[in-house]
Amino acid sequence: MSESFALKVVAGFCLALVVALLVPRAGWGGDSPPVGALLSVAALVTVFTTGALYLGLRRDLNLPTRVALYAVAFNMLIVVVKFVLGPFGLYEVNRTVDLTSQFPIDDVVGAVWTAGLVFFLYLLGYYLVYRLASLRIRRLSRDGGGRERARRTVLVFVAAAYAVAGAGVALAVVVLVGGSSASIDQYLEFAFSSSVSVLIAVALAGAGSLAALAFRDTAEQAEVVADAALLSTLFWVGLAFLALYHALWVVYVLVITAVWPLKVVVPK
């Protein structure tokens, strides 16, 4: 990442940090974050961070507009999962499950530990997408008519990879909540039948497919301009954004749980 690109990213995430700190404290009211508050944060975070991403990919890396838009859409879905669906599900679970004992997500250690574990699972899924996309494209492009075969088949493989990663995220949350509650059955019911969990799975699968499209078109661009480093550069840029989103999430979840404290649920 060039110095110019890095400055754009730093500026974007600094503005997103201000949003995470201030918007939840804007007097929304209620005993849990209103959907409007969650959407407002996500919208502003998306504008600032993906705006920096788009400008960097187009102006600093000279990637095609289509690649930049795929990358923006991929990151937008990640923001929706982490800053809207995740917090909404957290407070939904807290109606019946005590999240304030043994492993509290509303303190620094609990939030950082959770972010670290979930980031590892996102990293695993993202790396699988990158490897499957790049290897499949290069292998098939060596065959006659392989490019079109690659375009048709690569999305199936990477969508499956991200579905596996999404299942890993769900499993991690089950372990986290189960470790802090005597009633894991209640959370299992949420994790596997809740409309929010379905939306999370759909969003992650969509993010994986969009990431694959970005890698695919970047591989083609790399051949056109004879720059083999373009694909790995896009990988590292995407990884940096994933890490920054998880760091921002730690601040965000600490802010919203301070404004809307989690409830102590007493098992019946």
C-alpha positions as CSV (number, residue, x, y, z in Angstrom):
1,M,0.0,0.0,0.0
2,S,1.5,3.3,-1.1
3,E,1.8,6.3,1.3
4,S,-1.0,8.0,-0.5
5,F,-3.3,5.0,-0.2
6,A,-2.4,4.5,3.5
7,L,-3.2,8.2,4.3
8,K,-6.7,7.7,2.7
9,V,-7.3,4.6,4.8
10,V,-6.1,6.3,8.0
11,A,-8.3,9.3,7.4
12,G,-11.3,7.1,6.6
13,F,-11.0,5.0,9.7
14,C,-10.3,8.0,11.9
15,L,-13.7,9.4,10.8
16,A,-15.3,6.0,11.3
17,L,-13.9,6.0,14.8
18,V,-15.5,9.3,15.5
19,V,-18.8,7.9,14.3
20,A,-18.5,4.8,16.5
21,L,-17.7,7.0,19.6
22,L,-20.3,9.7,19.1
23,V,-23.4,8.5,17.1
24,P,-24.5,5.9,19.7
25,R,-24.4,8.7,22.3
26,A,-26.8,10.9,20.4
27,G,-29.7,10.3,22.7
28,W,-31.5,7.5,20.9
29,G,-33.2,6.2,24.1
30,G,-34.5,2.7,24.7
31,D,-33.0,-0.3,26.6
32,S,-31.3,-1.6,23.5
33,P,-29.8,0.0,20.4
34,P,-32.5,1.1,18.0
35,V,-32.2,-0.2,14.5
36,G,-31.9,3.4,13.3
37,A,-28.8,3.9,15.5
38,L,-27.2,0.7,14.2
39,L,-28.0,1.6,10.6
40,S,-26.7,5.2,11.0
41,V,-23.4,4.0,12.3
42,A,-23.1,1.4,9.6
43,A,-23.9,3.8,6.8
44,L,-21.4,6.4,8.0
45,V,-18.7,3.8,8.6
46,T,-19.3,2.4,5.1
47,V,-19.1,5.9,3.4
48,F,-15.8,6.8,5.1
49,T,-14.0,3.5,4.9
50,T,-15.1,2.2,1.5
51,G,-14.8,5.7,0.1
52,A,-11.1,5.5,1.0
53,L,-10.9,2.0,-0.4
54,Y,-12.4,3.0,-3.7
55,L,-10.2,6.0,-4.2
56,G,-7.1,4.0,-3.3
57,L,-7.9,1.1,-5.6
58,R,-8.7,3.4,-8.5
59,R,-6.1,6.2,-8.1
60,D,-3.2,4.5,-6.4
61,L,-3.5,0.9,-7.7
62,N,-5.1,1.9,-11.0
63,L,-7.5,-1.1,-10.8
64,P,-10.6,-1.0,-13.0
65,T,-13.8,0.6,-11.6
66,R,-15.5,-2.8,-11.6
67,V,-12.9,-4.3,-9.2
68,A,-13.1,-1.3,-6.9
69,L,-16.9,-1.6,-6.8
70,Y,-16.7,-5.3,-6.0
71,A,-14.3,-4.5,-3.2
72,V,-16.5,-1.8,-1.9
73,A,-19.6,-4.0,-1.9
74,F,-17.7,-6.8,-0.2
75,N,-16.6,-4.5,2.6
76,M,-20.1,-3.0,2.8
77,L,-21.5,-6.4,3.6
78,I,-18.8,-6.9,6.3
79,V,-19.8,-3.6,7.9
80,V,-23.5,-4.6,7.9
81,V,-22.7,-7.9,9.6
82,K,-20.4,-6.4,12.2
83,F,-22.1,-3.1,13.0
84,V,-25.8,-3.9,12.4
85,L,-26.7,-7.6,12.4
86,G,-24.1,-8.6,15.0
87,P,-25.1,-6.0,17.7
88,F,-28.8,-6.6,17.0
89,G,-28.3,-10.3,17.5
90,L,-26.2,-9.7,20.6
91,Y,-29.1,-7.8,22.3
92,E,-31.7,-10.3,21.1
93,V,-29.7,-13.2,22.7
94,N,-29.3,-11.1,25.9
95,R,-33.1,-11.2,26.4
96,T,-32.8,-14.8,27.5
97,V,-29.1,-15.5,28.0
98,D,-26.8,-13.8,30.5
99,L,-23.9,-12.3,28.7
100,T,-22.5,-10.4,31.7
101,S,-20.8,-13.1,33.7
102,Q,-17.7,-15.3,33.2
103,F,-17.0,-13.9,29.7
104,P,-18.5,-10.4,29.5
105,I,-18.3,-8.9,26.0
106,D,-18.9,-5.5,27.5
107,D,-15.4,-5.1,29.0
108,V,-12.2,-4.5,27.2
109,V,-10.7,-8.0,27.6
110,G,-13.9,-9.8,26.6
111,A,-14.4,-7.5,23.5
112,V,-10.8,-7.9,22.4
113,W,-10.8,-11.6,22.8
114,T,-14.0,-12.0,20.9
115,A,-12.8,-9.7,18.1
116,G,-9.5,-11.6,17.9
117,L,-11.2,-15.0,17.6
118,V,-13.8,-13.8,15.1
119,F,-11.1,-12.0,13.1
120,F,-9.1,-15.3,12.8
121,L,-12.2,-17.0,11.4
122,Y,-12.8,-14.1,8.9
123,L,-9.1,-14.4,8.0
124,L,-9.4,-18.1,7.4
125,G,-12.5,-17.6,5.1
126,Y,-10.8,-14.7,3.3
127,Y,-7.6,-16.6,2.7
128,L,-9.6,-19.5,1.3
129,V,-11.4,-17.2,-1.1
130,Y,-8.1,-15.7,-2.2
131,R,-6.3,-19.1,-2.7
132,L,-9.2,-20.8,-4.4
133,A,-9.8,-17.9,-6.7
134,S,-6.2,-17.3,-7.7
135,L,-5.2,-21.0,-8.0
136,R,-8.4,-21.9,-9.9
137,I,-8.1,-19.0,-12.3
138,R,-4.4,-19.7,-13.0
139,R,-4.9,-23.4,-13.4
140,L,-7.9,-23.1,-15.8
141,S,-6.4,-20.2,-17.8
142,R,-3.6,-22.5,-18.9
143,D,-6.2,-24.7,-20.7
144,G,-7.8,-23.9,-24.0
145,G,-10.9,-21.8,-23.3
146,G,-9.9,-22.0,-19.6
147,R,-10.6,-18.4,-18.9
148,E,-14.4,-18.8,-19.5
149,R,-14.4,-22.0,-17.4
150,A,-12.7,-20.1,-14.6
151,R,-15.3,-17.4,-14.7
152,R,-18.1,-19.9,-14.5
153,T,-16.7,-22.1,-11.8
154,V,-14.6,-20.0,-9.4
155,L,-17.6,-18.4,-7.6
156,V,-19.0,-21.8,-6.7
157,F,-15.8,-22.7,-4.9
158,V,-15.3,-19.5,-3.1
159,A,-19.0,-19.2,-2.0
160,A,-18.6,-22.6,-0.4
161,A,-15.4,-21.5,1.3
162,Y,-17.1,-18.5,2.8
163,A,-20.1,-20.6,3.8
164,V,-17.7,-22.8,5.8
165,A,-16.1,-19.7,7.3
166,G,-19.6,-18.4,8.3
167,A,-20.4,-21.6,10.0
168,G,-17.1,-21.3,11.9
169,V,-18.1,-17.8,13.1
170,A,-21.5,-19.1,14.2
171,L,-19.8,-22.0,16.0
172,A,-17.4,-19.6,17.8
173,V,-20.3,-17.4,19.0
174,V,-22.1,-20.5,20.3
175,V,-18.9,-21.5,22.2
176,L,-18.5,-18.0,23.6
177,V,-22.1,-17.6,24.7
178,G,-22.3,-21.3,25.9
179,G,-19.3,-20.8,28.0
180,S,-20.9,-17.9,29.9
181,S,-24.4,-19.4,30.2
182,A,-26.0,-22.4,31.9
183,S,-28.6,-22.5,29.1
184,I,-26.7,-23.1,25.8
185,D,-29.9,-24.6,24.3
186,Q,-31.5,-21.2,24.2
187,Y,-28.6,-19.8,22.2
188,L,-28.4,-22.7,19.9
189,E,-32.1,-22.1,19.0
190,F,-31.2,-18.5,18.2
191,A,-28.0,-19.3,16.3
192,F,-29.7,-21.8,13.9
193,S,-33.2,-20.5,13.5
194,S,-33.1,-16.7,14.0
195,S,-33.7,-14.5,11.0
196,V,-30.7,-12.5,12.0
197,S,-28.4,-15.5,11.8
198,V,-29.8,-16.3,8.4
199,L,-29.1,-12.8,7.2
200,I,-25.5,-13.0,8.6
201,A,-24.9,-16.3,6.6
202,V,-26.4,-14.7,3.4
203,A,-24.3,-11.6,3.9
204,L,-21.1,-13.6,4.4
205,A,-21.7,-15.8,1.4
206,G,-22.4,-12.6,-0.6
207,A,-19.2,-11.0,0.7
208,G,-17.2,-14.1,-0.3
209,S,-18.6,-14.1,-3.8
210,L,-17.9,-10.4,-4.2
211,A,-14.3,-10.9,-3.0
212,A,-13.9,-13.7,-5.5
213,L,-15.1,-11.4,-8.3
214,A,-12.6,-8.8,-7.2
215,F,-9.8,-11.3,-7.2
216,R,-10.9,-12.8,-10.5
217,D,-10.9,-9.4,-12.3
218,T,-7.7,-8.3,-10.6
219,A,-6.0,-11.5,-11.9
220,E,-7.2,-10.5,-15.4
221,Q,-5.9,-7.0,-15.0
222,A,-2.6,-8.3,-13.7
223,E,-2.1,-10.2,-17.0
224,V,-3.0,-7.1,-19.1
225,V,-0.5,-4.9,-17.4
226,A,2.0,-7.7,-16.7
227,D,2.0,-7.0,-12.9
228,A,1.8,-10.2,-11.0
229,A,1.9,-8.4,-7.7
230,L,-1.6,-6.8,-8.2
231,L,-3.5,-9.9,-6.9
232,S,-1.4,-10.2,-3.7
233,T,-1.6,-6.4,-3.2
234,L,-5.4,-6.6,-3.3
235,F,-5.3,-9.5,-0.8
236,W,-3.2,-7.5,1.7
237,V,-5.4,-4.4,1.3
238,G,-8.5,-6.5,2.0
239,L,-6.9,-8.1,5.0
240,A,-5.9,-4.7,6.4
241,F,-9.5,-3.5,6.1
242,L,-10.8,-6.7,7.9
243,A,-8.3,-6.1,10.8
244,L,-9.3,-2.4,11.0
245,Y,-13.0,-3.2,11.1
246,H,-12.5,-5.7,13.9
247,A,-10.5,-3.1,15.9
248,L,-13.2,-0.5,15.3
249,W,-15.8,-3.1,16.4
250,V,-14.1,-3.4,19.8
251,V,-14.5,0.4,20.4
252,Y,-18.1,0.3,19.0
253,V,-19.3,-2.6,21.1
254,L,-17.8,-1.1,24.3
255,V,-19.6,2.2,23.5
256,I,-23.0,0.7,22.8
257,T,-22.9,-1.6,25.8
258,A,-22.0,1.5,27.9
259,V,-25.0,3.4,26.5
260,W,-27.3,0.3,26.5
261,P,-26.0,-2.0,29.3
262,L,-26.5,-5.7,28.8
263,K,-29.0,-7.3,31.1
264,V,-28.2,-9.8,33.9
265,V,-30.6,-12.6,33.0
266,V,-31.4,-15.0,35.9
267,P,-32.1,-18.5,34.7
268,K,-35.6,-19.7,35.7
